[in-house]
């Protein structure tokens, strides 16, 4: 039973390693074909519902010596 478990774990690890090497190459080629060298893009999250805009307000104060 232990041998079956170890075999499944080893196969899973090998598959994960294989996927990690295959995916970045395909994503990199897609990025290079859609953008030219030197182009700058900024990806932002347009969903503002999760943003916390309550940062408080600035209060200017003067120190009073007694």
C-alpha positions, 0 to 999 in steps of 0.5 A: 500500500505504501509503495502505491502511495509513493508511486502516485506522489512521484508521478504527481511531482513529475507531472507538476515539474513538467507543467512548470517547464511547458507553460512559461514557454508557451506564455512567453511566445504569446507575449512576444508576438503581441508586443514589440520590444520597448512597449510598456504595459501596465496591468491593473485590477479595474475592480474598485469594489475591493479597494479600501479608500478610507485612508483618513484625512490629513490634519495640520497641527501646531505645537503649543508650548506651555 
